[in-house]
Amino acid sequence: MFCGSRVVYVVGRCWCIRSIRAEHQCLDGLREWSRRLEPAMIYADQRWIGDHGIGRFARHVLAGLDYRKVPLASHPAAPFDAWRLARALRGLTRNDLFFSPGYNSPLFCASPFVFSIHDLSHIYCPENSSPLIRLYYATVAKRACHRAASILTVSEFTRKQIVEWSGVPHEKVFNVRCGVDPGYHPEVEPHNLPFPYLLCVSNRKRHKNEFRVVQAFAMAGIASSMRLVFTGEPTAELADCIERNHAATSVNFVGAVAEMNLPSVYRSAEALIFPSLYEGFGLPVLEAMACGTPVVTANGSALPEVAGDAALLVDPTSVEEIAGAMQRIVSDTSLRRELRRKGLARAAQFSWASTAAKVGELLRENLIPPEVKGCCDPHP
């Protein structure tokens, strides 16, 4: 909306003012835009909210955002959701904006949209994929990358992979990182397991590298003084691996852990063992560090980017390296103390508030029509 030498534009439900150069052709464009302007609104896909990685990102990012919910109850990763989503958004105009904190996108949409790709494990980890998923990425997801106003991701590693895979310009992909909830801190109540343990927060997916973790634990020769604890329940294959490595009496599964209890499980562990073969970010690394727990993690994918110099990095394909790291972290008190100190400092550099602020700023920028955005640029 034209207002003297300023422009008023809609952001969510707020009116923001920004000075512009009073050039004749720009003012003409603004007058025309103001005549057709309707209150703009962000529509966001709240269905992603949950206790998984994308779910936590969605919960924290959407908490401070003024948005309208998508009127759908189906899972956002369900087959044909792109069609359902397109129908649900058919009333949007070019002045609105759709945002997904996950990797789903509408098959077609009149408004600009921003969506998030946290990793490309469905492409680079074949065991996580299927012909239908691969078809979705090759058609809907890749096309959405080119149609989207912006793409959000959570690490430079994934940002580079998205650019290489989709062919979009790197300027279109924004790394907003993940954060760690304030509930993860060293003063939480300890978990009530009656033995010292190394912790593996995992989900039985092959790229989590659990078989090598079991083999390394058996090789390390520390079972007499230490247990290996997995979150979740064992699969038949993992149970068989444990039996083959004669570790049945020293490996425990604690079942699904509610997020409110997870900080205590981290805090009581001697160390987190997380040598994953592929991660788009690696939230367990950050959460363990925030609880003052030393970390052993992989030297590949996004994990070194998250861990910095505050963890022991190992080749995740080497059982010997993982075993050696377990031995060191169990036997070396000064090493654990140093990793604890560095980990707390590293975790303090990440916050969900910072992530939410970056996402909010990017969404507000994408609410401004291109012709107005050009007029608002102070550097012609």
N, C-alpha and C positions, 0 to 999 in steps of 0.2 A: 504494500500500500504506500503510495507516494505521500511524503510528509516533508515539504520544504526541500532541504538538501539531504534528507535522510530517507532510508527505506525501512518500512516496518514489514516483517515477514513472520509467518506463523511457524512456530516450532512446538510440536506436541500441542498443548493448550496454552502455551505462553506466547506473548508478543515480545520479540526481541528487536532492538534498534541498533543499526550499524551505519556509520557515516559512509557516504559514497561521493565520488566525484560528480559535480553537477554539470554533466555533459548533456547536450541537447538530445542526442539520439538515445542515450541511456534513459533519460527521463521519459521520453516517448514510450519506450519499451515498458517501463515501470507502470505508467498510466494504463497501458493496455492490459498488463498482467493484473493490476489491481481491480479492473472492471470484471475480470472473470474469476477472481480469487474466491475460494470457499475455505472455511476453516480446515486446516490440514490435520490429519490424525495418523498416528502410528498404530498399525495392527500387528500384533506379535503372536507367535505360535507358542502358547503357554503349555502345550502338551508335552514338551520336552522336560519340564521340571521333574526332578527325581533325585535319587541318591547315587546315581552313576556319574561318570565324568561330565558328559554333556548336561545331565540333569542339574548338577551343582552349578555349572556355568550359567545355565538358564535361570535357575532360581535367584542367583545373586545379581545377574545383569537386569532381569526383569523387575526385581524388587523396587528399584528406584526409578523405573520408567513409567511415564504416563502413557498407557496404551489400551487398546481394545483387544479383547481376547478373540481368537479364531473360534467360530461356532462349530467346532468339530470335537467328537469324543474318541475317534479312532486313533490308533497309534500313528505318529508321524512318519514312522519308517515302514508302514504297512504297504503292500502292493497297491498300486493305483491311487496312492494318497496325493500324488501330484495333480491328478484329475479332480479329486474331491476338494483339494485345497483351492484349485482354480475356480471351481464353482462357488465355494464359500466366500471368495474374495471378489466375486463378479461386480459388486456394487462400488468398488474402490475407483477413485479417479486419479488422474496424473498428479493431483495435489497431495494425495495420501502416500503412505509408505508401508510396505509389508516387511517385517523382520522375522527371520527364523534363527534362533540360537543353535539350531542343528543343521543337518545337511539336506533337509527337504526344501523344495521350492515348488511354486505353482507351475503347472504346464503352460499357462498363459495368465497374464495379469495386466490390467490397464495402468496400474501404478508402478513406480519404481520399486525394486525390492533389494534387500540385503540379506544374505544368508551366510551360514558359518560352516566351514569344513575344518574339523578338529584334527583329522588325520586322513590318510588314504590307505588305511589298513585293508579295506575291502579290495584294493587293487594290488597292493604290494605284499599282502599276506593271503595267498590263495586259499588257505584252510578256513579263513573267515568269510569267504565269498561263496557265490553260487552263480549259475548261469543267469538267473533273474537279476541278481545284484549287479553283476558285471554289465548286463544290458542297461540297467538303470543308470549306471555311471557313464557308460559310453554314449547314451542318448540324452536323458533328462538332465543329469548332473553337469555334464560337460557343456551342454547347451545353456544351462542356467548360469554357468560361470561367465559366458559371453554376454548374456542378457542382463545380468545383475548390475545394479549401480555400484556395488562394492561387495567384496568377499572378506569375511572375517576369519582369522585363524588364530592359533595360540602359541606358535613358535616360529622361529626363522627357518627351522628345518622343514616344517610343513608348508610354510609359505613358498619356499623354493620348489618343493614337490608339486604344489598346486600350479605354479607358473609353468613348470616343465611339462606337466601332464595335460593341462587344459589349453595352453598356448595364449593365455591372457597376459596383458602387460603387468609387470611386477608392481606398478603403481596402483593397480586395482585391488591388490590383496593386502590387507592390514593385519599385522600381528598385535593383538590386544592382550596376549598372555592370559594365564589363569592366576588365581590368587589362592590364599589359604584363609580359612575361616578363623576368627579370633578364638573359637572354642578349642583350637589346637594349640596348646601351650604346655610348658614343662610342669606346671603346678596342678595338672588334673589328677584326680584320684587314680591310683594304680589299679590295674586289672588284677583279678583274684586268682590267676593261674598259680599253682603251688610249686613252680619250677622255673629256672631261668630259660629263656628261649630266644631263638632267632625267628623273626617274623617275615612271612611272605604274604603280602596282600595281593590277592590274585583272583582269577575267575575261571580257571581251567581251560582258557583258550591257549592254543598251541604256541602263539608268539610270546606268551608269558614265560616260557622257558622252564616250566616247573620240573620236567624230567631231569634236566641238567642240575637244577637246584638240589633235588633229592640225591642224585649221584655225587654231587660235590659235597654234600653234608656227610654222606657215608664215607667218602674218601678223606675228609678232613680229620676224622678220628676224634671228634669232640662229643660224641653221643653220650659218653659216660657222665659229662658235666652239663650238657646243654640239650634242649629239645629244639626241634624245628616245627613251627606252628604255621599252618595255612589258614587263611579265612575261607569260608565256604565249606562245601562237602566234597569228598573224594569221588572221582569217577572210577570206573572199573579199571581203566588203563593206568591211572595214576596209582591206585592201590596196588596193582600188580607190579609197577615200577618200584614202589616202596618195599614190597616183599622180596623182589629180586635183589635188592640192595641191602637186605637184612636190617631194615630200619624201622620195622613196624612198631617196635616198643618206644621209639624215640621221635616219631612224627605224629603230630596231633592236628586235628581239624576242629576249629571252633564254630563252624557253621556261619550262617549269615550274621554279620555284625551290624547292628543299627548305627547310623552315623553318630548319634549322640554318645555311643560307647566306644567308637573307633579311636578317639584320642587316648583313652586309657590303655587300649591294646597296644598302640604305638609306644606310649610312654614307658610301659613295663618291659618292653623288649630290649634285649642287649644290642640289637641292631636290626635294621630292615634289610632284607636280601631281595633285591629287585633287578636282576640281570635280564630284563626283557629284551627280546629281539627287535621289537618295534614299538615305539610310542610317539604319538603326536605331541605330547607334553610330558606326562608322568606325574600326576598329582600325588601318588603315595610318597614319592621322594620328598616333595615339599612338605607334606603333612607330617611325615616322620621327623624331618628337621625341625619343624616348628614345635614339636613335642620334646625336643632335646635328644632324639634318638639317632645314633650314627647310622650311616647309609652305605651299603654296597650296591652299586648299580652298573649298568652297561656303558660302554664307551661309544655307543652308536645311537643313531636316530636323534631324537630331541633331548635325550637324557643328560648328556654333558652340558648342554645349554642351560638346563634347569639346575643341575647340581653345582655347576661352577667348580671351584676347588674345594668344595665342602663334603666330598664323598670319595670313597675308594672306587675307582673305575676299573672295570674288568672287561676282557673280551667275552661276550656272552656265549660264544660258541666253544669256549675252552672250559671244560669241567675242572681242569687243574688250576686255572686262574681263579675261578669262583671258590674252589676249596681253599686255596691259599689265602684269599681275602677273608674267608670265614675264620681260618686259624688265627690270622693276625688280629682281627677285630675282637676275638674272644680272649686272646692271651695278652694283648697289649693295652694296659689301662691308660697309659699316656696318649695313645692313639685315639682311643674312644673319647677321652676328655677333649682332645684337640678337634675331633670331628664334631663333637657336640657343640663346642664354641663356634666353630665355623658354620655349622648347620643353622644354628639359631640366627646368626647374622645374615646368612643367605636367605632364609625364609622371610625375614623381616623386609626384604626387598620386593616381596610380592604381596599384593592385597586384592581382595575382590572389589574393594571400593575404587581402586585405581583402574581395574578392568572395566567396571561399570561406567566409570567416568569417560574412559576412552570410547566405549561402545556408544554411550549417549551422545557424545560429541559428533561421532561419525554419522549417527542416524539423523541428528539435527541438520548436519550439513547436506545430507541427501534429501531432506525435505524441501530444500530451496530449489526452485526450477533453474535449469541451466542458464537461461537468459538473465535471470536476476543474479545468479551467482557470479556471472561475468561482470555485471554492472557493479557488484559489491567488491570486486577485486581492486585494492588500492594501488596495484601496480599494473597499469595498462600495458 
